[in-house]
Amino acid sequence: MEFVVKEDKLTLIDNGKVVAWIEYEKNDPNYIHLISTISVERGKGYASKLVEKALEFGKKFNKIKVSCPYIKSSIEKKRIKGNFEFTKLLELKEAIDKFNYFREPEAKAELISFNENEAIVKFSGPFCVTCGIYDYFEDILSDFDGEIVEYWQEDYEFFVKYRAKGKLY
């Protein structure tokens, strides 16, 4: 397997095929921000191998900012030591995961986009659109320290803009 560093992706290649990647950004030499981990196949160990390589690569930086629940889980499970900062974006992603665990398939939340202090989350599913729809949006706030800035509906989906109290990353 080959570990390749690209402009915005850390990539794992097996037999000439991309099998996993981590989206990241860097601020030389201050920090590397590991945003998300994607693997093309589950159960092959690709993501685990990639995270190991990415954390080794991250030692070149003063700090490793983590916004990926999978990477955080790997760090905790393997008790990896380092100068890690778990971000508010990670907190939001974990709140979305928890929401989906308890609400899916009736309602599903998905992170659509984010910037330094705001994020847009899409809510979809066969949920009943009543006066209680706003409760779904507030459920995220029980595990994420932020506020709802605005929301809007497009067809049968709702989009909610959240603002973090502080920076997301």
N, C-alpha and C positions, 0 to 999 in steps of 0.2 A: 504494500500500500504506500501511496505517495501523498505527502502533505504539501499543499501548494498555497502560498500566500498571494492573494490578488488584492486589488485596490480596496474592495469593500467586502471581500469574502475570504474566509479560511476554508479551504476545500480538501476533502479526502477523496482520492482517486484509487480505484481498485480495478486492475486489468483494463486500464484505459477509460473507464467510465467514472463519472462523478457519482459518488454514492452518498455523500453527506457534505453539508457546508454550514458554516456559522457566519451570519451577517454581523459585521462589526464596523466600528469607526475608531480612529486613533487620533491622539493629540500628543505627538512626539515631544519629549519622552515622558510627559506627564501621566497619560493613562491610555489604556485601550478599553473600549466599551463593547462588550460582547452582548449583542442584541437578541439574537434568536438562533436556534439550532434546528436544522432540517435534515432528515434522513429519508432516502428514497425507499428503504425497506426496514421494517421493524424486525427485531429479533436477531439481527446479524452482528450487532455490536459496533456498527459503524459510528453511531453518535457518541458512544462511550470512548472509542479510540480517538475520535476527532476532538472531543472535549479535553482529553489528556494532552494531546498535541497543542491545542490552543492555549491551555494553561501554561504549558512549558514555553510557548512563544510569548505569552504575556509577561513572563519574568523580565523581559527587556524594558518594561515600563515601570514607573514608580507605583502605579495603582492599576488594578483591574476592576472596572465597573461591570457589574453583572445585572443584566435585565432579562435574562432567560431562566425560567423556572427549572428547566432540565439541568442547566449548568450549576445553578444553586444547589439542586438536589445532589448532583455528583460531588460537589465540594463538601457538602455536609456528610454524605454517606461514606466517602473515602477519607474524611477528616483532613482534607488538604489544607495546609497552612499557606498563607500569602496575604498580601495587602489588598483585600477584596472590599469593595463597596457595593452593597446591594441597594439598587436604585428604587425610586418611587415608581418608575415604569415597571419594574419587577413586581412591586406591590400591586399595581393595577392589573397586571397579567394574572397574578395569583388570585385576585378578587374575581376576575372573569372566569378563571378555571373553577373556582368554588361555586360561582353562580351557575355555571353550566352543569356541574355535578348534581346540584339540587333541582334545577329547573328544566334541564333538557329531557325530553324533546319538546315540551310545551313551549319553552322559550330558550333561545340560544343567543349568547353575546359573543361578539367577535371584534377584536381590535382592528380597526381599519387604517388609522394613521395617527401619527403623533409628532409633536415638535418638543421644544425644550420644556414647556410647561402645560401644554394642552394635548388631549387625545380625543379621538372620535371612535366611539364604539357603536357597532350596528347590532340591533336586536331584531331577531326574526323568529318565525315559528307560527304554529297555529293558535297562539294565545288569543284570548278574548280582548278586544280593544274596548276597554271601558274606562271609567274614571280611575280604576286601579292600575292602569298602564304605567303611570309615573312611579308606582311602588317598585316595579322591576328596575327602573333606572336608579332608584335610591338604594336598592339591595347592594349594588356595587360599592356604595359609599360606606357600608358597614365594615368593609375590609380595606378601603382605600381612603386615605386622608386627602379629600379634595371636595370639589363642589360641581354641581351641574350648571353649566353656563347657558346652554340652550339645547333644544331638541326639535326635530322635525320628522315628518313622515314622508316616505316615498313609496308609493304603492302599498304593500303590506309589511314594509320594514320601517323601523324607527332608527334614527341616528341621534346619538347623544354626544355632546361635546362636554368633556370633563376638564376642569382645571385643577392641577395639583396645588396643594399648599406647599410651596417650594418648587424646585425644579424636578422634572421627571428623571433627568439623568445628568 
